[in-house]
């Protein structure tokens, strides 16, 4: 089982990868509602793909109400750069419908006055909410310290050994990372994890030999020398 020191060392190597990848955009500061919708686009993909999908939504539709009354298939056409685009579209519609029925508007900025914990609790009540979306809003819109972790990030952290000793306790894992990652660097840290997970640490046939963390990853050391079938298609990021 990796010691705390070993886990801290892995985090430092992630920071090194972050620095090597160059400048990262700061947190966007979107309004709460927009950040929630952006998080639906962002989960499981890189920032670049999420930016494209979110931009398409805001450019192809007049306002959030037009998106609310559209069909999931219509939204999927605007977000066709994302996997499971129709399911994401349904989540966005469900979220906007619930917000509208609750507030008769598309404005959740009143959550800014409730404090991070209370705001997060209220956000989590929406049927379209999940842990990633709520943490994303906390990090980028509510000024709190939270590290959103999707399945791709969890897969990579599991292979790095960061989950050992924590079982399936997502809250404990996040608390451990938030203790080691400064708030000011958390958004860039998430982007780095996401980029490596989607480019190298894919679910099937991970590309360990080219991964910048291979030397510090138990799974990478085990898999990097295994032959890869030449006929196998390149796995899509998940």
Helices and strands as residue ranges (DSSP letters): H 4-20, H 32-42, H 47-60, H 64-68, H 72-78, H 85-103, G 109-113, H 116-123, H 131-140, H 151-159, H 170-180, G 183-185, H 186-199, G 208-210, G 214-216, H 218-223
